[in-house]
Amino acid sequence: MQLVDFINISREGQRLIIHPTKEENFVLIRDGLKGQKVPQNKYDDEELELTDVYTEAFCKNNVDKLIQCAQNDQAYLFRAFKKEDGSYIGGVIIKTILRKDFQWAEVGYWLLNQHWGNGYGSEMLKLALDVAFNELGFHRVEAHINLDNIASQKTSEIVGMKLECIRKGFIFENDDWTDNMIYVINKEDW
């Protein structure tokens, strides 16, 4: 894996742009976080928790950590913004699972709840998969999705990911080992 210019990677879709967090995005991200509705379901709390702690200092520290994670080929986090007004709507993270003969990654994504139901999640995920395959050199990308997270399952299916299996007791969350559906896509299927 050769070093990529992470901070300058971006993708533009029909309505969205994704790129790494930059310090100059602070106000847009803060305003997006503040615009969230009350949690709509049990998977809708991650970004809400950031609302009170997302300061300029937090943003700068976060940017530095994200650059370091990318330089170490651990994870690549991209923020999504609407092209029409630049507003922050969510993000996607690509995490390296294994390189060498596998070139295997996991993708995770989130959308601020005030933007649900507009198809932004699938557009954002599609842009991220393009980065994963064509910039980061991954061959296989998978999403680990809780059995009852129907919205996330549909988002993965819309972009062409296929259900491969259910991994029993796969992720420890909320004080319990949870089963996860594994959705996958390989570069040749992209």
CORURBEL-V82498 format. One record per helix or strand of 3 or more residues. SS is the DSSP state (@ for helix, = for strand). FROM is the first residue (numbers start at 1). LEN is the number of residues. Records with the same first field share a line. If there is no record, write none. Layout:
SS: FROM-LEN / FROM-LEN
This chain:
@: 6-3 / 23-12 / 48-3 / 56-16 / 113-3 / 120-15 / 150-9 / 187-3
=: 10-3 / 16-5 / 75-8 / 88-11 / 104-8 / 140-7 / 162-12 / 176-11
